[in-house]
């Protein structure tokens, strides 16, 4: 998955997680964890792409 798509989907899932915490706290916390993981991996992919571009 592309890094930008992964970052955006992480923010979308994070927003849904914040909304879900009011009714189902465990599901909301799991969604926030997944969102943080997606955003972290997405930024890591973008950083790796940038560093490969500088070396070439």
mmCIF entry with sequence, helices, sheets and N, C-alpha, C, O atoms, coordinates in Angstrom:
data_MODEL
# 
_entry.id   MODEL 
# 
_entity.id                         1 
_entity.type                       polymer 
_entity.pdbx_number_of_molecules   1 
# 
_entity_poly.entity_id                      1 
_entity_poly.type                           'polypeptide(L)' 
_entity_poly.nstd_linkage                   no 
_entity_poly.nstd_monomer                   no 
_entity_poly.pdbx_seq_one_letter_code       
;(UNK)(UNK)(UNK)(UNK)(UNK)(UNK)(UNK)(UNK)(UNK)(UNK)(UNK)(UNK)(UNK)(UNK)(UNK)(UNK)
(UNK)(UNK)(UNK)(UNK)(UNK)(UNK)(UNK)(UNK)(UNK)(UNK)(UNK)(UNK)(UNK)(UNK)(UNK)(UNK)
(UNK)(UNK)(UNK)(UNK)(UNK)(UNK)(UNK)(UNK)(UNK)(UNK)(UNK)(UNK)(UNK)(UNK)(UNK)(UNK)
(UNK)(UNK)(UNK)(UNK)(UNK)(UNK)(UNK)(UNK)
;
_entity_poly.pdbx_seq_one_letter_code_can   XXXXXXXXXXXXXXXXXXXXXXXXXXXXXXXXXXXXXXXXXXXXXXXXXXXXXXXX 
_entity_poly.pdbx_strand_id                 A 
# 
loop_
_entity_poly_seq.entity_id 
_entity_poly_seq.num 
_entity_poly_seq.mon_id 
_entity_poly_seq.hetero 
1 1  UNK n 
1 2  UNK n 
1 3  UNK n 
1 4  UNK n 
1 5  UNK n 
1 6  UNK n 
1 7  UNK n 
1 8  UNK n 
1 9  UNK n 
1 10 UNK n 
1 11 UNK n 
1 12 UNK n 
1 13 UNK n 
1 14 UNK n 
1 15 UNK n 
1 16 UNK n 
1 17 UNK n 
1 18 UNK n 
1 19 UNK n 
1 20 UNK n 
1 21 UNK n 
1 22 UNK n 
1 23 UNK n 
1 24 UNK n 
1 25 UNK n 
1 26 UNK n 
1 27 UNK n 
1 28 UNK n 
1 29 UNK n 
1 30 UNK n 
1 31 UNK n 
1 32 UNK n 
1 33 UNK n 
1 34 UNK n 
1 35 UNK n 
1 36 UNK n 
1 37 UNK n 
1 38 UNK n 
1 39 UNK n 
1 40 UNK n 
1 41 UNK n 
1 42 UNK n 
1 43 UNK n 
1 44 UNK n 
1 45 UNK n 
1 46 UNK n 
1 47 UNK n 
1 48 UNK n 
1 49 UNK n 
1 50 UNK n 
1 51 UNK n 
1 52 UNK n 
1 53 UNK n 
1 54 UNK n 
1 55 UNK n 
1 56 UNK n 
# 
_struct_asym.id          A 
_struct_asym.entity_id   1 
# 
loop_
_struct_conf.conf_type_id 
_struct_conf.id 
_struct_conf.pdbx_PDB_helix_id 
_struct_conf.beg_label_comp_id 
_struct_conf.beg_label_asym_id 
_struct_conf.beg_label_seq_id 
_struct_conf.pdbx_beg_PDB_ins_code 
_struct_conf.end_label_comp_id 
_struct_conf.end_label_asym_id 
_struct_conf.end_label_seq_id 
_struct_conf.pdbx_end_PDB_ins_code 
_struct_conf.beg_auth_comp_id 
_struct_conf.beg_auth_asym_id 
_struct_conf.beg_auth_seq_id 
_struct_conf.end_auth_comp_id 
_struct_conf.end_auth_asym_id 
_struct_conf.end_auth_seq_id 
_struct_conf.pdbx_PDB_helix_class 
_struct_conf.details 
_struct_conf.pdbx_PDB_helix_length 
HELX_P HELX_P1 AA1 UNK A 3  ? UNK A 20 ? UNK A 3  UNK A 20 1 ? 18 
HELX_P HELX_P2 AA2 UNK A 25 ? UNK A 55 ? UNK A 25 UNK A 55 1 ? 31 
# 
_struct_conf_type.id          HELX_P 
_struct_conf_type.criteria    ? 
_struct_conf_type.reference   ? 
# 
loop_
_atom_site.group_PDB 
_atom_site.id 
_atom_site.type_symbol 
_atom_site.label_atom_id 
_atom_site.label_alt_id 
_atom_site.label_comp_id 
_atom_site.label_asym_id 
_atom_site.label_entity_id 
_atom_site.label_seq_id 
_atom_site.pdbx_PDB_ins_code 
_atom_site.Cartn_x 
_atom_site.Cartn_y 
_atom_site.Cartn_z 
_atom_site.occupancy 
_atom_site.B_iso_or_equiv 
_atom_site.pdbx_formal_charge 
_atom_site.auth_seq_id 
_atom_site.auth_comp_id 
_atom_site.auth_asym_id 
_atom_site.auth_atom_id 
_atom_site.pdbx_PDB_model_num 
ATOM 1   N N  . UNK A 1 1  ? 0.841   -1.171 0.000  1.00 0.00 ? 1  UNK A N  1 
ATOM 2   C CA . UNK A 1 1  ? 0.000   0.000  0.000  1.00 0.00 ? 1  UNK A CA 1 
ATOM 3   C C  . UNK A 1 1  ? 0.890   1.240  0.000  1.00 0.00 ? 1  UNK A C  1 
ATOM 4   O O  . UNK A 1 1  ? 1.932   1.276  0.655  1.00 0.00 ? 1  UNK A O  1 
ATOM 5   N N  . UNK A 1 2  ? 0.469   2.227  -0.729 1.00 0.00 ? 2  UNK A N  1 
ATOM 6   C CA . UNK A 1 2  ? 1.210   3.479  -0.816 1.00 0.00 ? 2  UNK A CA 1 
ATOM 7   C C  . UNK A 1 2  ? 1.231   4.169  0.550  1.00 0.00 ? 2  UNK A C  1 
ATOM 8   O O  . UNK A 1 2  ? 0.271   4.072  1.315  1.00 0.00 ? 2  UNK A O  1 
ATOM 9   N N  . UNK A 1 3  ? 2.323   4.862  0.850  1.00 0.00 ? 3  UNK A N  1 
ATOM 10  C CA . UNK A 1 3  ? 2.464   5.505  2.149  1.00 0.00 ? 3  UNK A CA 1 
ATOM 11  C C  . UNK A 1 3  ? 1.412   6.564  2.418  1.00 0.00 ? 3  UNK A C  1 
ATOM 12  O O  . UNK A 1 3  ? 0.875   6.640  3.523  1.00 0.00 ? 3  UNK A O  1 
ATOM 13  N N  . UNK A 1 4  ? 1.110   7.391  1.408  1.00 0.00 ? 4  UNK A N  1 
ATOM 14  C CA . UNK A 1 4  ? 0.115   8.453  1.577  1.00 0.00 ? 4  UNK A CA 1 
ATOM 15  C C  . UNK A 1 4  ? -1.262  7.855  1.843  1.00 0.00 ? 4  UNK A C  1 
ATOM 16  O O  . UNK A 1 4  ? -1.988  8.325  2.719  1.00 0.00 ? 4  UNK A O  1 
ATOM 17  N N  . UNK A 1 5  ? -1.621  6.819  1.088  1.00 0.00 ? 5  UNK A N  1 
ATOM 18  C CA . UNK A 1 5  ? -2.922  6.169  1.283  1.00 0.00 ? 5  UNK A CA 1 
ATOM 19  C C  . UNK A 1 5  ? -3.002  5.579  2.687  1.00 0.00 ? 5  UNK A C  1 
ATOM 20  O O  . UNK A 1 5  ? -4.047  5.640  3.335  1.00 0.00 ? 5  UNK A O  1 
ATOM 21  N N  . UNK A 1 6  ? -1.908  5.015  3.145  1.00 0.00 ? 6  UNK A N  1 
ATOM 22  C CA . UNK A 1 6  ? -1.878  4.411  4.470  1.00 0.00 ? 6  UNK A CA 1 
ATOM 23  C C  . UNK A 1 6  ? -2.025  5.471  5.566  1.00 0.00 ? 6  UNK A C  1 
ATOM 24  O O  . UNK A 1 6  ? -2.715  5.244  6.559  1.00 0.00 ? 6  UNK A O  1 
ATOM 25  N N  . UNK A 1 7  ? -1.389  6.607  5.390  1.00 0.00 ? 7  UNK A N  1 
ATOM 26  C CA . UNK A 1 7  ? -1.497  7.691  6.373  1.00 0.00 ? 7  UNK A CA 1 
ATOM 27  C C  . UNK A 1 7  ? -2.931  8.223  6.420  1.00 0.00 ? 7  UNK A C  1 
ATOM 28  O O  . UNK A 1 7  ? -3.486  8.418  7.501  1.00 0.00 ? 7  UNK A O  1 
ATOM 29  N N  . UNK A 1 8  ? -3.525  8.456  5.256  1.00 0.00 ? 8  UNK A N  1 
ATOM 30  C CA . UNK A 1 8  ? -4.891  8.984  5.209  1.00 0.00 ? 8  UNK A CA 1 
ATOM 31  C C  . UNK A 1 8  ? -5.880  7.987  5.802  1.00 0.00 ? 8  UNK A C  1 
ATOM 32  O O  . UNK A 1 8  ? -6.770  8.371  6.561  1.00 0.00 ? 8  UNK A O  1 
ATOM 33  N N  . UNK A 1 9  ? -5.729  6.707  5.460  1.00 0.00 ? 9  UNK A N  1 
ATOM 34  C CA . UNK A 1 9  ? -6.646  5.715  6.022  1.00 0.00 ? 9  UNK A CA 1 
ATOM 35  C C  . UNK A 1 9  ? -6.461  5.604  7.532  1.00 0.00 ? 9  UNK A C  1 
ATOM 36  O O  . UNK A 1 9  ? -7.423  5.346  8.255  1.00 0.00 ? 9  UNK A O  1 
ATOM 37  N N  . UNK A 1 10 ? -5.242  5.796  8.010  1.00 0.00 ? 10 UNK A N  1 
ATOM 38  C CA . UNK A 1 10 ? -5.017  5.800  9.451  1.00 0.00 ? 10 UNK A CA 1 
ATOM 39  C C  . UNK A 1 10 ? -5.748  6.935  10.138 1.00 0.00 ? 10 UNK A C  1 
ATOM 40  O O  . UNK A 1 10 ? -6.321  6.745  11.211 1.00 0.00 ? 10 UNK A O  1 
ATOM 41  N N  . UNK A 1 11 ? -5.735  8.124  9.528  1.00 0.00 ? 11 UNK A N  1 
ATOM 42  C CA . UNK A 1 11 ? -6.460  9.252  10.112 1.00 0.00 ? 11 UNK A CA 1 
ATOM 43  C C  . UNK A 1 11 ? -7.972  9.020  10.086 1.00 0.00 ? 11 UNK A C  1 
ATOM 44  O O  . UNK A 1 11 ? -8.675  9.397  11.023 1.00 0.00 ? 11 UNK A O  1 
ATOM 45  N N  . UNK A 1 12 ? -8.472  8.399  9.011  1.00 0.00 ? 12 UNK A N  1 
ATOM 46  C CA . UNK A 1 12 ? -9.908  8.109  8.921  1.00 0.00 ? 12 UNK A CA 1 
ATOM 47  C C  . UNK A 1 12 ? -10.314 7.107  10.000 1.00 0.00 ? 12 UNK A C  1 
ATOM 48  O O  . UNK A 1 12 ? -11.318 7.298  10.687 1.00 0.00 ? 12 UNK A O  1 
ATOM 49  N N  . UNK A 1 13 ? -9.530  6.042  10.145 1.00 0.00 ? 13 UNK A N  1 
ATOM 50  C CA . UNK A 1 13 ? -9.832  5.043  11.175 1.00 0.00 ? 13 UNK A CA 1 
ATOM 51  C C  . UNK A 1 13 ? -9.702  5.664  12.566 1.00 0.00 ? 13 UNK A C  1 
ATOM 52  O O  . UNK A 1 13 ? -10.475 5.330  13.464 1.00 0.00 ? 13 UNK A O  1 
ATOM 53  N N  . UNK A 1 14 ? -8.739  6.559  12.752 1.00 0.00 ? 14 UNK A N  1 
ATOM 54  C CA . UNK A 1 14 ? -8.592  7.238  14.036 1.00 0.00 ? 14 UNK A CA 1 
ATOM 55  C C  . UNK A 1 14 ? -9.804  8.092  14.381 1.00 0.00 ? 14 UNK A C  1 
ATOM 56  O O  . UNK A 1 14 ? -10.251 8.112  15.528 1.00 0.00 ? 14 UNK A O  1 
ATOM 57  N N  . UNK A 1 15 ? -10.332 8.794  13.390 1.00 0.00 ? 15 UNK A N  1 
ATOM 58  C CA . UNK A 1 15 ? -11.544 9.586  13.619 1.00 0.00 ? 15 UNK A CA 1 
ATOM 59  C C  . UNK A 1 15 ? -12.729 8.713  13.984 1.00 0.00 ? 15 UNK A C  1 
ATOM 60  O O  . UNK A 1 15 ? -13.519 9.057  14.864 1.00 0.00 ? 15 UNK A O  1 
ATOM 61  N N  . UNK A 1 16 ? -12.850 7.583  13.304 1.00 0.00 ? 16 UNK A N  1 
ATOM 62  C CA . UNK A 1 16 ? -13.921 6.643  13.644 1.00 0.00 ? 16 UNK A CA 1 
ATOM 63  C C  . UNK A 1 16 ? -13.711 6.063  15.039 1.00 0.00 ? 16 UNK A C  1 
ATOM 64  O O  . UNK A 1 16 ? -14.674 5.813  15.763 1.00 0.00 ? 16 UNK A O  1 
ATOM 65  N N  . UNK A 1 17 ? -12.460 5.850  15.412 1.00 0.00 ? 17 UNK A N  1 
ATOM 66  C CA . UNK A 1 17 ? -12.164 5.327  16.745 1.00 0.00 ? 17 UNK A CA 1 
ATOM 67  C C  . UNK A 1 17 ? -12.562 6.304  17.833 1.00 0.00 ? 17 UNK A C  1 
ATOM 68  O O  . UNK A 1 17 ? -13.117 5.902  18.856 1.00 0.00 ? 17 UNK A O  1 
ATOM 69  N N  . UNK A 1 18 ? -12.280 7.606  17.622 1.00 0.00 ? 18 UNK A N  1 
ATOM 70  C CA . UNK A 1 18 ? -12.697 8.612  18.603 1.00 0.00 ? 18 UNK A CA 1 
ATOM 71  C C  . UNK A 1 18 ? -14.219 8.646  18.729 1.00 0.00 ? 18 UNK A C  1 
ATOM 72  O O  . UNK A 1 18 ? -14.755 8.795  19.827 1.00 0.00 ? 18 UNK A O  1 
ATOM 73  N N  . UNK A 1 19 ? -14.902 8.509  17.605 1.00 0.00 ? 19 UNK A N  1 
ATOM 74  C CA . UNK A 1 19 ? -16.364 8.515  17.621 1.00 0.00 ? 19 UNK A CA 1 
ATOM 75  C C  . UNK A 1 19 ? -16.907 7.270  18.332 1.00 0.00 ? 19 UNK A C  1 
ATOM 76  O O  . UNK A 1 19 ? -17.933 7.340  19.008 1.00 0.00 ? 19 UNK A O  1 
ATOM 77  N N  . UNK A 1 20 ? -16.231 6.150  18.181 1.00 0.00 ? 20 UNK A N  1 
ATOM 78  C CA . UNK A 1 20 ? -16.690 4.873  18.725 1.00 0.00 ? 20 UNK A CA 1 
ATOM 79  C C  . UNK A 1 20 ? -16.442 4.747  20.231 1.00 0.00 ? 20 UNK A C  1 
ATOM 80  O O  . UNK A 1 20 ? -17.117 3.960  20.895 1.00 0.00 ? 20 UNK A O  1 
ATOM 81  N N  . UNK A 1 21 ? -15.499 5.498  20.776 1.00 0.00 ? 21 UNK A N  1 
ATOM 82  C CA . UNK A 1 21 ? -15.153 5.369  22.195 1.00 0.00 ? 21 UNK A CA 1 
ATOM 83  C C  . UNK A 1 21 ? -16.359 5.643  23.099 1.00 0.00 ? 21 UNK A C  1 
ATOM 84  O O  . UNK A 1 21 ? -16.470 5.043  24.168 1.00 0.00 ? 21 UNK A O  1 
ATOM 85  N N  . UNK A 1 22 ? -17.255 6.532  22.693 1.00 0.00 ? 22 UNK A N  1 
ATOM 86  C CA . UNK A 1 22 ? -18.395 6.878  23.542 1.00 0.00 ? 22 UNK A CA 1 
ATOM 87  C C  . UNK A 1 22 ? -19.304 5.676  23.803 1.00 0.00 ? 22 UNK A C  1 
ATOM 88  O O  . UNK A 1 22 ? -19.803 5.507  24.915 1.00 0.00 ? 22 UNK A O  1 
ATOM 89  N N  . UNK A 1 23 ? -19.522 4.840  22.781 1.00 0.00 ? 23 UNK A N  1 
ATOM 90  C CA . UNK A 1 23 ? -20.445 3.719  22.948 1.00 0.00 ? 23 UNK A CA 1 
ATOM 91  C C  . UNK A 1 23 ? -19.745 2.411  23.275 1.00 0.00 ? 23 UNK A C  1 
ATOM 92  O O  . UNK A 1 23 ? -20.204 1.660  24.136 1.00 0.00 ? 23 UNK A O  1 
ATOM 93  N N  . UNK A 1 24 ? -18.654 2.135  22.606 1.00 0.00 ? 24 UNK A N  1 
ATOM 94  C CA . UNK A 1 24 ? -17.923 0.878  22.810 1.00 0.00 ? 24 UNK A CA 1 
ATOM 95  C C  . UNK A 1 24 ? -16.445 1.204  23.013 1.00 0.00 ? 24 UNK A C  1 
ATOM 96  O O  . UNK A 1 24 ? -15.689 1.255  22.043 1.00 0.00 ? 24 UNK A O  1 
ATOM 97  N N  . UNK A 1 25 ? -16.028 1.422  24.245 1.00 0.00 ? 25 UNK A N  1 
ATOM 98  C CA . UNK A 1 25 ? -14.650 1.869  24.497 1.00 0.00 ? 25 UNK A CA 1 
ATOM 99  C C  . UNK A 1 25 ? -13.582 0.914  23.974 1.00 0.00 ? 25 UNK A C  1 
ATOM 100 O O  . UNK A 1 25 ? -12.561 1.366  23.457 1.00 0.00 ? 25 UNK A O  1 
ATOM 101 N N  . UNK A 1 26 ? -13.791 -0.384 24.095 1.00 0.00 ? 26 UNK A N  1 
ATOM 102 C CA . UNK A 1 26 ? -12.772 -1.334 23.647 1.00 0.00 ? 26 UNK A CA 1 
ATOM 103 C C  . UNK A 1 26 ? -12.588 -1.276 22.132 1.00 0.00 ? 26 UNK A C  1 
ATOM 104 O O  . UNK A 1 26 ? -11.460 -1.300 21.641 1.00 0.00 ? 26 UNK A O  1 
ATOM 105 N N  . UNK A 1 27 ? -13.693 -1.200 21.394 1.00 0.00 ? 27 UNK A N  1 
ATOM 106 C CA . UNK A 1 27 ? -13.595 -1.090 19.937 1.00 0.00 ? 27 UNK A CA 1 
ATOM 107 C C  . UNK A 1 27 ? -12.925 0.217  19.532 1.00 0.00 ? 27 UNK A C  1 
ATOM 108 O O  . UNK A 1 27 ? -12.134 0.243  18.589 1.00 0.00 ? 27 UNK A O  1 
ATOM 109 N N  . UNK A 1 28 ? -13.235 1.292  20.233 1.00 0.00 ? 28 UNK A N  1 
ATOM 110 C CA . UNK A 1 28 ? -12.614 2.581  19.930 1.00 0.00 ? 28 UNK A CA 1 
ATOM 111 C C  . UNK A 1 28 ? -11.123 2.565  20.185 1.00 0.00 ? 28 UNK A C  1 
ATOM 112 O O  . UNK A 1 28 ? -10.344 3.102  19.398 1.00 0.00 ? 28 UNK A O  1 
ATOM 113 N N  . UNK A 1 29 ? -10.722 1.946  21.294 1.00 0.00 ? 29 UNK A N  1 
ATOM 114 C CA . UNK A 1 29 ? -9.289  1.864  21.607 1.00 0.00 ? 29 UNK A CA 1 
ATOM 115 C C  . UNK A 1 29 ? -8.564  1.017  20.573 1.00 0.00 ? 29 UNK A C  1 
ATOM 116 O O  . UNK A 1 29 ? -7.457  1.358  20.155 1.00 0.00 ? 29 UNK A O  1 
ATOM 117 N N  . UNK A 1 30 ? -9.182  -0.087 20.158 1.00 0.00 ? 30 UNK A N  1 
ATOM 118 C CA . UNK A 1 30 ? -8.566  -0.935 19.122 1.00 0.00 ? 30 UNK A CA 1 
ATOM 119 C C  . UNK A 1 30 ? -8.437  -0.179 17.803 1.00 0.00 ? 30 UNK A C  1 
ATOM 120 O O  . UNK A 1 30 ? -7.427  -0.305 17.111 1.00 0.00 ? 30 UNK A O  1 
ATOM 121 N N  . UNK A 1 31 ? -9.458  0.607  17.452 1.00 0.00 ? 31 UNK A N  1 
ATOM 122 C CA . UNK A 1 31 ? -9.398  1.392  16.220 1.00 0.00 ? 31 UNK A CA 1 
ATOM 123 C C  . UNK A 1 31 ? -8.301  2.444  16.297 1.00 0.00 ? 31 UNK A C  1 
ATOM 124 O O  . UNK A 1 31 ? -7.599  2.681  15.313 1.00 0.00 ? 31 UNK A O  1 
ATOM 125 N N  . UNK A 1 32 ? -8.146  3.077  17.458 1.00 0.00 ? 32 UNK A N  1 
ATOM 126 C CA . UNK A 1 32 ? -7.081  4.072  17.604 1.00 0.00 ? 32 UNK A CA 1 
ATOM 127 C C  . UNK A 1 32 ? -5.703  3.423  17.520 1.00 0.00 ? 32 UNK A C  1 
ATOM 128 O O  . UNK A 1 32 ? -4.779  3.998  16.946 1.00 0.00 ? 32 UNK A O  1 
ATOM 129 N N  . UNK A 1 33 ? -5.564  2.235  18.085 1.00 0.00 ? 33 UNK A N  1 
ATOM 130 C CA . UNK A 1 33 ? -4.294  1.516  18.000 1.00 0.00 ? 33 UNK A CA 1 
ATOM 131 C C  . UNK A 1 33 ? -3.973  1.175  16.548 1.00 0.00 ? 33 UNK A C  1 
ATOM 132 O O  . UNK A 1 33 ? -2.844  1.367  16.096 1.00 0.00 ? 33 UNK A O  1 
ATOM 133 N N  . UNK A 1 34 ? -4.966  0.671  15.819 1.00 0.00 ? 34 UNK A N  1 
ATOM 134 C CA . UNK A 1 34 ? -4.767  0.349  14.406 1.00 0.00 ? 34 UNK A CA 1 
ATOM 135 C C  . UNK A 1 34 ? -4.429  1.605  13.608 1.00 0.00 ? 34 UNK A C  1 
ATOM 136 O O  . UNK A 1 34 ? -3.560  1.570  12.737 1.00 0.00 ? 34 UNK A O  1 
ATOM 137 N N  . UNK A 1 35 ? -5.106  2.709  13.900 1.00 0.00 ? 35 UNK A N  1 
ATOM 138 C CA . UNK A 1 35 ? -4.844  3.959  13.188 1.00 0.00 ? 35 UNK A CA 1 
ATOM 139 C C  . UNK A 1 35 ? -3.422  4.441  13.435 1.00 0.00 ? 35 UNK A C  1 
ATOM 140 O O  . UNK A 1 35 ? -2.732  4.852  12.503 1.00 0.00 ? 35 UNK A O  1 
ATOM 141 N N  . UNK A 1 36 ? -2.985  4.392  14.682 1.00 0.00 ? 36 UNK A N  1 
ATOM 142 C CA . UNK A 1 36 ? -1.613  4.799  14.985 1.00 0.00 ? 36 UNK A CA 1 
ATOM 143 C C  . UNK A 1 36 ? -0.595  3.929  14.288 1.00 0.00 ? 36 UNK A C  1 
ATOM 144 O O  . UNK A 1 36 ? 0.427   4.417  13.805 1.00 0.00 ? 36 UNK A O  1 
ATOM 145 N N  . UNK A 1 37 ? -0.874  2.640  14.235 1.00 0.00 ? 37 UNK A N  1 
ATOM 146 C CA . UNK A 1 37 ? 0.028   1.716  13.549 1.00 0.00 ? 37 UNK A CA 1 
ATOM 147 C C  . UNK A 1 37 ? 0.092   2.028  12.059 1.00 0.00 ? 37 UNK A C  1 
ATOM 148 O O  . UNK A 1 37 ? 1.177   2.062  11.480 1.00 0.00 ? 37 UNK A O  1 
ATOM 149 N N  . UNK A 1 38 ? -1.068  2.259  11.429 1.00 0.00 ? 38 UNK A N  1 
ATOM 150 C CA . UNK A 1 38 ? -1.089  2.573  9.999  1.00 0.00 ? 38 UNK A CA 1 
ATOM 151 C C  . UNK A 1 38 ? -0.349  3.871  9.698  1.00 0.00 ? 38 UNK A C  1 
ATOM 152 O O  . UNK A 1 38 ? 0.416   3.939  8.736  1.00 0.00 ? 38 UNK A O  1 
ATOM 153 N N  . UNK A 1 39 ? -0.569  4.893  10.507 1.00 0.00 ? 39 UNK A N  1 
ATOM 154 C CA . UNK A 1 39 ? 0.093   6.177  10.281 1.00 0.00 ? 39 UNK A CA 1 
ATOM 155 C C  . UNK A 1 39 ? 1.599   6.031  10.464 1.00 0.00 ? 39 UNK A C  1 
ATOM 156 O O  . UNK A 1 39 ? 2.374   6.576  9.679  1.00 0.00 ? 39 UNK A O  1 
ATOM 157 N N  . UNK A 1 40 ? 2.019   5.298  11.498 1.00 0.00 ? 40 UNK A N  1 
ATOM 158 C CA . UNK A 1 40 ? 3.447   5.104  11.748 1.00 0.00 ? 40 UNK A CA 1 
ATOM 159 C C  . UNK A 1 40 ? 4.112   4.382  10.573 1.00 0.00 ? 40 UNK A C  1 
ATOM 160 O O  . UNK A 1 40 ? 5.176   4.798  10.114 1.00 0.00 ? 40 UNK A O  1 
ATOM 161 N N  . UNK A 1 41 ? 3.500   3.317  10.091 1.00 0.00 ? 41 UNK A N  1 
ATOM 162 C CA . UNK A 1 41 ? 4.068   2.566  8.970  1.00 0.00 ? 41 UNK A CA 1 
ATOM 163 C C  . UNK A 1 41 ? 4.042   3.412  7.696  1.00 0.00 ? 41 UNK A C  1 
ATOM 164 O O  . UNK A 1 41 ? 4.976   3.353  6.896  1.00 0.00 ? 41 UNK A O  1 
ATOM 165 N N  . UNK A 1 42 ? 2.985   4.193  7.504  1.00 0.00 ? 42 UNK A N  1 
ATOM 166 C CA . UNK A 1 42 ? 2.909   5.057  6.322  1.00 0.00 ? 42 UNK A CA 1 
ATOM 167 C C  . UNK A 1 42 ? 4.013   6.095  6.303  1.00 0.00 ? 42 UNK A C  1 
ATOM 168 O O  . UNK A 1 42 ? 4.625   6.327  5.260  1.00 0.00 ? 42 UNK A O  1 
ATOM 169 N N  . UNK A 1 43 ? 4.281   6.729  7.449  1.00 0.00 ? 43 UNK A N  1 
ATOM 170 C CA . UNK A 1 43 ? 5.371   7.702  7.516  1.00 0.00 ? 43 UNK A CA 1 
ATOM 171 C C  . UNK A 1 43 ? 6.720   7.022  7.311  1.00 0.00 ? 43 UNK A C  1 
ATOM 172 O O  . UNK A 1 43 ? 7.622   7.591  6.698  1.00 0.00 ? 43 UNK A O  1 
ATOM 173 N N  . UNK A 1 44 ? 6.851   5.808  7.824  1.00 0.00 ? 44 UNK A N  1 
ATOM 174 C CA . UNK A 1 44 ? 8.105   5.075  7.632  1.00 0.00 ? 44 UNK A CA 1 
ATOM 175 C C  . UNK A 1 44 ? 8.330   4.766  6.153  1.00 0.00 ? 44 UNK A C  1 
ATOM 176 O O  . UNK A 1 44 ? 9.455   4.859  5.662  1.00 0.00 ? 44 UNK A O  1 
ATOM 177 N N  . UNK A 1 45 ? 7.263   4.400  5.445  1.00 0.00 ? 45 UNK A N  1 
ATOM 178 C CA . UNK A 1 45 ? 7.385   4.132  4.009  1.00 0.00 ? 45 UNK A CA 1 
ATOM 179 C C  . UNK A 1 45 ? 7.767   5.397  3.244  1.00 0.00 ? 45 UNK A C  1 
ATOM 180 O O  . UNK A 1 45 ? 8.627   5.362  2.363  1.00 0.00 ? 45 UNK A O  1 
ATOM 181 N N  . UNK A 1 46 ? 7.118   6.524  3.587  1.00 0.00 ? 46 UNK A N  1 
ATOM 182 C CA . UNK A 1 46 ? 7.447   7.773  2.900  1.00 0.00 ? 46 UNK A CA 1 
ATOM 183 C C  . UNK A 1 46 ? 8.883   8.195  3.174  1.00 0.00 ? 46 UNK A C  1 
ATOM 184 O O  . UNK A 1 46 ? 9.557   8.701  2.277  1.00 0.00 ? 46 UNK A O  1 
ATOM 185 N N  . UNK A 1 47 ? 9.360   7.996  4.394  1.00 0.00 ? 47 UNK A N  1 
ATOM 186 C CA . UNK A 1 47 ? 10.736  8.333  4.731  1.00 0.00 ? 47 UNK A CA 1 
ATOM 187 C C  . UNK A 1 47 ? 11.706  7.439  3.977  1.00 0.00 ? 47 UNK A C  1 
ATOM 188 O O  . UNK A 1 47 ? 12.748  7.905  3.517  1.00 0.00 ? 47 UNK A O  1 
ATOM 189 N N  . UNK A 1 48 ? 11.375  6.153  3.845  1.00 0.00 ? 48 UNK A N  1 
ATOM 190 C CA . UNK A 1 48 ? 12.237  5.234  3.099  1.00 0.00 ? 48 UNK A CA 1 
ATOM 191 C C  . UNK A 1 48 ? 12.275  5.607  1.623  1.00 0.00 ? 48 UNK A C  1 
ATOM 192 O O  . UNK A 1 48 ? 13.333  5.546  0.997  1.00 0.00 ? 48 UNK A O  1 
ATOM 193 N N  . UNK A 1 49 ? 11.124  5.995  1.056  1.00 0.00 ? 49 UNK A N  1 
ATOM 194 C CA . UNK A 1 49 ? 11.100  6.423  -0.345 1.00 0.00 ? 49 UNK A CA 1 
ATOM 195 C C  . UNK A 1 49 ? 11.966  7.663  -0.540 1.00 0.00 ? 49 UNK A C  1 
ATOM 196 O O  . UNK A 1 49 ? 12.701  7.763  -1.522 1.00 0.00 ? 49 UNK A O  1 
ATOM 197 N N  . UNK A 1 50 ? 11.880  8.592  0.382  1.00 0.00 ? 50 UNK A N  1 
ATOM 198 C CA . UNK A 1 50 ? 12.651  9.832  0.277  1.00 0.00 ? 50 UNK A CA 1 
ATOM 199 C C  . UNK A 1 50 ? 14.146  9.553  0.382  1.00 0.00 ? 50 UNK A C  1 
ATOM 200 O O  . UNK A 1 50 ? 14.939  10.128 -0.365 1.00 0.00 ? 50 UNK A O  1 
ATOM 201 N N  . UNK A 1 51 ? 14.537  8.675  1.305  1.00 0.00 ? 51 UNK A N  1 
ATOM 202 C CA . UNK A 1 51 ? 15.965  8.400  1.472  1.00 0.00 ? 51 UNK A CA 1 
ATOM 203 C C  . UNK A 1 51 ? 16.519  7.622  0.279  1.00 0.00 ? 51 UNK A C  1 
ATOM 204 O O  . UNK A 1 51 ? 17.678  7.805  -0.091 1.00 0.00 ? 51 UNK A O  1 
ATOM 205 N N  . UNK A 1 52 ? 15.709  6.763  -0.322 1.00 0.00 ? 52 UNK A N  1 
ATOM 206 C CA . UNK A 1 52 ? 16.169  6.066  -1.533 1.00 0.00 ? 52 UNK A CA 1 
ATOM 207 C C  . UNK A 1 52 ? 16.334  7.048  -2.678 1.00 0.00 ? 52 UNK A C  1 
ATOM 208 O O  . UNK A 1 52 ? 17.243  6.900  -3.495 1.00 0.00 ? 52 UNK A O  1 
ATOM 209 N N  . UNK A 1 53 ? 15.468  8.045  -2.747 1.00 0.00 ? 53 UNK A N  1 
ATOM 210 C CA . UNK A 1 53 ? 15.566  9.040  -3.807 1.00 0.00 ? 53 UNK A CA 1 
ATOM 211 C C  . UNK A 1 53 ? 16.803  9.905  -3.671 1.00 0.00 ? 53 UNK A C  1 
ATOM 212 O O  . UNK A 1 53 ? 17.366  10.321 -4.684 1.00 0.00 ? 53 UNK A O  1 
ATOM 213 N N  . UNK A 1 54 ? 17.241  10.187 -2.469 1.00 0.00 ? 54 UNK A N  1 
ATOM 214 C CA . UNK A 1 54 ? 18.430  11.010 -2.257 1.00 0.00 ? 54 UNK A CA 1 
ATOM 215 C C  . UNK A 1 54 ? 19.691  10.241 -2.631 1.00 0.00 ? 54 UNK A C  1 
ATOM 216 O O  . UNK A 1 54 ? 20.628  10.821 -3.179 1.00 0.00 ? 54 UNK A O  1 
ATOM 217 N N  . UNK A 1 55 ? 19.725  8.950  -2.343 1.00 0.00 ? 55 UNK A N  1 
ATOM 218 C CA . UNK A 1 55 ? 20.919  8.157  -2.624 1.00 0.00 ? 55 UNK A CA 1 
ATOM 219 C C  . UNK A 1 55 ? 21.133  7.958  -4.117 1.00 0.00 ? 55 UNK A C  1 
ATOM 220 O O  . UNK A 1 55 ? 22.276  7.838  -4.557 1.00 0.00 ? 55 UNK A O  1 
ATOM 221 N N  . UNK A 1 56 ? 20.064  7.919  -4.907 1.00 0.00 ? 56 UNK A N  1 
ATOM 222 C CA . UNK A 1 56 ? 20.208  7.641  -6.347 1.00 0.00 ? 56 UNK A CA 1 
ATOM 223 C C  . UNK A 1 56 ? 20.631  8.837  -7.127 1.00 0.00 ? 56 UNK A C  1 
ATOM 224 O O  . UNK A 1 56 ? 20.792  8.754  -8.344 1.00 0.00 ? 56 UNK A O  1 
# 
